[in-house]
Amino acid sequence: MVYLNAVLLGIVEGLTEFLPISSTGHLILVERYLRLCDDPASHFPFSFMVIIQLPAVLAVVLYFWSTLWPFRGDSSHRDRTVLLWIKIAFSVLPAVVLGVLFNDIIEKYLSWEVPVALALVAGGVALLVIEGKSLSVRIPDIEAISFRSGFLVGCFQCLAMFPGVSRSAATIIGAMLLGASRPVAAEFSFFLAIPTMMGATTLTVLKRGLSFTPQEWVLLGIGCVASFITAYGAVAFLMNYIRRHDFRVFGYYRIVLGGIVLAAYFLRSLA
């Protein structure tokens, strides 16, 4: 049963990582029912949820390979790609600094259902408010993102340190407020995920180590495969979806889910 749980958690990660609905929030909620171990003091479930983000990053790299790989095409393509990577690296700095400073505090005090549910609702409301405004598009393509705009989007990304906010939602909302079109906002959000999630995985490995049992290694492998496959499909879906639709459906979904989680929690508290 535990191996099936690893598959399902990997699917949840892959499906939710790049949609603006919070993969961390979903994993925290789902892992309560799809347990990976019986020891409540074990750090493996948290390490699992962070490490399976890495194959989701690889899915983004594969999907956007022609845009992100500099060693193809002519010199102009190479120059544009290198400049894009420099912007990405610059934009991720706020998350790197704050992640190192506050990761332990967030993991200890906020990684449970009520903060996650409140963040889901707040993020859903924010998406609906943004979509209700008539925002002018000043950044029509990825190359038009300046260092200043990218850095500010990186600051928005820091909001996602609060579980349930959604890194994707925070960066997409930030980019749209700064004048990016929906496709550009989503694409830059995906690109920011690459160093951000690689950094989160590295930090977790440095803190927790890789001293997993053979069974835990198998669970990680299963989760990573499931995460990669579903993440690739989720990225493809979102890029096609937002060319014809807005983000309102994700806002409604977040509010409904957050409301259900809060209602269930308070009903259990009264029982």
Salt bridges, closest charged atoms under 4 A:
GLU31 OE1 - ARG35 NH1 3.31
ASP104 OD1 - LYS207 NZ 2.45
GLU107 OE1 - LYS207 NZ 3.73
GLU107 OE2 - ARG208 NH2 2.32
GLU113 OE2 - ARG32 NH1 3.36
GLU113 OE2 - ARG268 NH2 2.64
GLU131 OE1 - ARG182 NH2 2.62
GLU143 OE2 - ARG80 NE 2.94
ASP246 OD2 - ARG248 NH1 2.32
